[in-house]
Amino acid sequence: MSKENFLIVKAAGRQLDLLRGEASRIAKESKGGWWIEHVDAGKRFWFEDANARDEFAVICDSFGVASRNA
């Protein structure tokens, strides 16, 4: 797995639940895996596929959630 295929987001509650659902859907469509971990800056969403990460970034933007990859 590439160390670059992640995004850090600041989300909680219902918004975080929606993002988890979208991450699962995107990873399933790309036939790859994903997982989430807590970091000081928020939640880190990891994806096995870089395209899945990029698609997830677009979803975050559409939900009004800031995301970053560092």
LINHUJO-V65474 format. One record per backbone hydrogen bond with DSSP energy under -1.0 kcal/mol. NH is the residue of the N-H (numbers start at 1). CO is the residue of the C=O. If there is no record, write none. Layout:
# LINHUJO-V65474
NH,CO ; NH,CO
This chain:
# LINHUJO-V65474
6,4 ; 7,45 ; 8,68 ; 9,43 ; 15,12 ; 17,13 ; 18,14 ; 19,15 ; 20,16 ; 21,17 ; 22,18 ; 23,19 ; 24,20 ; 25,21 ; 26,22 ; 27,23 ; 28,24 ; 29,25 ; 30,26 ; 31,28 ; 32,27 ; 35,46 ; 37,44 ; 39,42 ; 42,39 ; 43,9 ; 44,37 ; 45,7 ; 46,35 ; 47,5 ; 48,33 ; 53,49 ; 54,50 ; 55,51 ; 56,52 ; 57,53 ; 58,54 ; 59,55 ; 60,56 ; 61,57 ; 62,58 ; 63,59 ; 64,61 ; 65,60 ; 68,8
